[in-house]
Amino acid sequence: MFAGHYAAALAAKSAEPRAPLWSYAIACQFLDLGWAGLIMTGAEKASIDPSLPGSPLVLYDMPWTHSLPGSLAWSVAGALLARFALRVPWRAAAFIGLAVFSHWLADLLVHRPDLLLWPNGPKVGLGLWNSPVAEQAVEIGLLAVTGVFWTAWRLRDGRPAWPAAAFLTVLVALQIYAMSSPEGGSPGAVNRMQTGGLALLGYGAVALVAWLVERGPSVRPQAPERLPAS
């Protein structure tokens, strides 16, 4: 799952708008940002099996980012970072933490069993990757539903709808690109620097687009000035 993770960012922004959209965009991919860095250092490991349907990644060793305890720790860290670095209210910080944890829940839906429940424990995953058409439908469907709610919130706040449409278009375009450009090559270990670097670049680009979307001022109409009584 790639674009579908951002549905959590749109839902969180609609429910708690006091945190910036870019912070939610980073939060919903926070686990994969950590994964990208750890893949590059070799602390977590993956390989490629091009014969697999859907994603060809075999994520056989990622205890620090995608285990249940690890994801909970990253979620708490994300909430605290938002509270004390971004200085958002506690409620907004909590929503950022929930956006971080949403990544693990979405991965549980699509991953093959590779998510540790506890150290040296069983690995879980419902394997929707094995049904690529259904998996893509779920991703686009989540974006569509949450995109409607987020666009409605923008309109209620007096903001134009077109930036929301632009952001959703970027996400769908990236998803189509990911679908049509599967990772190829021979079975074996991934290119750590290439895989991690491309992930960081992609997530950073989406966060930048999210920041640009929110740059425009509100266009909420002002109440007409009342004339003093004569």
N, C-alpha and C positions, 0 to 999 in steps of 0.2 A: 504494500500500500504506500502511495506517495501523496497524491493530491487529496485523497480522502481524509488524511490526518488533519488537513486545514479546516475541515468541517467543524472540528472542536474549537478552533480559533474563532470562527464566525459565530458559533453558538455562544461562546463565552463573551465575545464583544457585544452581542445583542443583549445578554443578560446583565453584564457588568461593564458599561462603556468607559469607566474611569481609568482603565489601563489602556495604553495605546495598542492599536491593532498589531503593530510590528512585534510587540512583546508577546502577544498571544501566538503570532506566527512562529516566533522562536520557541515558545514554550511547547507547542504541540509537536515540535521536532527536536526537543531538547535531548531526548534519549539517543536519537540518531546522530545529533551533533557530537555527543560524547562518544558514541560508537565509532564515528568517522575518525576522531582523534586517536582512539585506542586501537583501531585497525591499523592506522598509519604507524603506530609505535610497536605493534605486534602483541599488545596486551590482550586483545581479543582477536579471534581468528574466524575466517570464513573461506569457503572454496566455491568453485563453480561447477555445476553439472548441467551442460546445455540440453540434456535430454529431458529435464524436468519441465512440466507445464508451468505457465505463469513465470514467476521469478526463477532464474537459474541459480540463485544464491543458496548455498548450504551454510546456514549460520549455526555452526556446531559448537562455538565457544564464545559466549558473550555474557558472562556472569555479572559483570560490573554495571552494565547498562540495561539489559533486557531480562534479567531475573526479576521475580516479583519483589524481593527485598531491595534490590538495586533500584528498580523503578520508583519504589516508594521513597527511597532516600533522595533520588534526583528530584522528585516532586516536592518534597519538603525544602530542599535546597533552592529550587526555583521560586517557591513562594517567599522564602526569606530574602532571596536576592532581589525580588521585585519590591518587597516591602522596604528594605533598607537601602538599596541602590537606586531604584526608581522612585522611591518614596510615595508609592501608591497606597491607598487605604488598605486596611487589613482584608476587607471583603474582596477587593480587587486582587490582592496578593493570593488569597485563597483560590480564586478562580484561575489564576495563572498556574498554581500548583495542580489544580484539577485538570487543566489543559495538558500539563506535562504527563500526568498519569493516564490521560485518555489515549496516549500513544500506545501504551502497553495493552490496553483493552482492545484497541483496533488491531494491533498485531496479533493478539490472541485469536481474533476472528480469521485472519488471513494466513498467518504463518503455519507452516508444518510444525510438528512438535519440536520446538527448539527453545522454548521459554521456560527457564528453570523456576519452579515454585519455591524452592529454597536450596541452599548450597548442597550439592551432591544429591539433590532430590529428583523427582520426576520432571520431565519436560512436557509442556503442553502446547497445543496449537490446533485449531479446528481445520486448518488446511484449505481455506477457500482459494488459495493460490492454485490448487489443483483443478479448479474450474474457472479458467481465466475470464470467460464471458460474464459469469455471475459476479466474479470479484470486481470487474470493471463497472458493472451495473451498480453494485453497492457503493463504490467510490463516487461515481458521478451522482447517484441518487442522494447521498449524504450532502454533497456540495450543493445540489439544487435546493434541498429543503432548507438547509441553514443559510444559503445565500438569499432566499426569499425573506427569511426573518431579519437578516442583517440589512437588506435593502429597505425593508419596511421601517426598521429603526432609524436609518439615515433619513428617510423621508419625514418621519415624525420629528426628527431633530432639525429639520429645515435644511438638510444637505442634499445635493443632487444625487441621483441614482447612478449616473454614468460611471463614477469611479468604482462603485461596487461591481458593475457589469465588467469593467476593464480588469479588475482583480480576478474575478471568476474566470474570465476568458484566458488570462495568463495561466491560471491553475489547470484549466482543461487542456490548453495547448501543451503544457509540460507533461500532463498525463498521457496525451496522445503520443508525444515524442517518446516517452518512456515505454509505451506499449509497442511502438513500431520499431524501437531500437533496442532489442534485448541484448543483454551482455553475452557476447559470443566467446569464441576461443575454445581451446581444448580443456577437458576436465582437469581440475587441479586447483591449486591455491590462487586466490585473487591477486592482482597487482595492488599491493597495499596502498602505495602512494597515490596511484591513479584513482582507485575506488574511494578512498577517504577524501582525496582532494576534490573530486567531482561532487561528492555529497555535500561537502562544506560550501562549494561554489553555488550549487543549486539552492540550498537552504538560505544562504546569504542573499541570493538574488531575489527570492520570494519575500524575505524580510524587507529588503530595500523597496520593492514594489508596494508592500503594505505601508511602509512609511510615507511613500510618495502619495498614496491614495488619501491619506489623512492630512496632508499638508494644507489643503484648501480651507479657507475660513468657512464657518457656518453661514448659511444664507437665510437663517430664520428671520422672517419678516419682523420688523420692529413695530411696536404699537405706536399709533400716531400721537404726536405730542398734543396734549390738551391745552387749549387756550385758557388763560386766566379769565375768570368771570368778571364781567364789566360792572 
